[in-house]
Amino acid sequence: MLLKEAGLPLEVVILIIGGMALLISGILLFPVHYGFIPYYENGLFGLLIIIFSLQMMMLGKTPFGDMSRSIPLFVTGVLIAVAGMVTSFIPSVSPFPRILLFISFGPGGLFLFLKMCLEKERLRSWAAKGGIFWHLIHGCGLTYVFSMLTGVILLQQGLFSTPVIGVILCLFGMAILYLSGVLWKIYGRYPVKIKPESTIVISTDQAMLILMGVFMVILGILLVPVSLGLLPFSKSAQLGLLMVIFAFQMLASGGTPIGAFPRSWLIIAFGLFFAALGIVSCIIPDILLSPLTILVGVLNIAGGIISIIKIGMQRLLQKEGIALSIPPILIHLSVTQLILNLLGIMFGVSMLIPNLIHGLAIGVILAANGCVLLYLLSILVKLDKMRAGMEK
């Protein structure tokens, strides 16, 4: 059962992570209210902004309705993701994250609710079909209503007490999880309808590669002034976001820090566990700092070593086989993968052995890691075009 293939659509994956983030943050607000644990608002805001950006990048979904996936929309999603990363990494009192989330939850939720109610043909069609589509109407309606209520909370901070906000976030998270379950069943029965319109040829794996590359570049750049004492920095939020990105990769495609696996229920379970750890680390400072530092360090080192061994074995098999001329692009691919894995190992070692590498050097390593990731993506895109040309 655990090794059985899990057919989770990408939209359902994003909704599950978003629902978990709201549900967990709502639960944590109760001990925060009574002073048992600290609370880092920017960590939650940054995480939610990145979830919105993933919907735009991968599905063409915005707070104001669906759009065809295009280069401008994808770039906008990447820029919003950068805003989410900076929000999480750098503790500040800037109103920008709150305003951005208010627009997404408040007016965005109102627009989607009115759109659902005013599109009578779609609503009547859902109601006429009955069954699971009644659950779809309820799930969408609840999600939009709680979205608008969350927008009010963001606009008027002192309107509700902390426990009331916690209850609202818990209900909002449960509504999103309920909607994700309904959509999962509908997409299982009507699989043709889950493919979004697109004018951009970027797969889920490539989009996640871009997100990870941008994450590393932004983190590396910010670590330079941070190491010089010019900026504050939240390491807990950094590790939390990294764990959530790992979780997205595992839930969406079965990709893990130590290699790709079939997207089985076991991998899904690990992805949900990683997501929960990352969400808690984003919201509550330092509570999971030590274990996540060790986990991320070990995963980076293990993933780098395993990949280097695979590359070495492939080269050995090529030498033992028939001598063939290797295209230059494949040589570039192997060298790029080797450099990427060495940088990953160096980053992992710096996580496990504090002060072994100076903060400035770690920033350079991370920025270089991100740049190499983006270069690797360009090679993979060229290979895809070559394969497509050969098939034609």
Helices and strands as residue ranges (DSSP letters): H 10-33, H 41-59, E 61-62, E 65-66, H 71-89, H 96-118, H 120-129, H 132-155, H 162-189, G 191-194, H 204-227, H 235-253, E 255-256, E 259-260, H 265-283, H 289-320, H 328-352, H 359-391
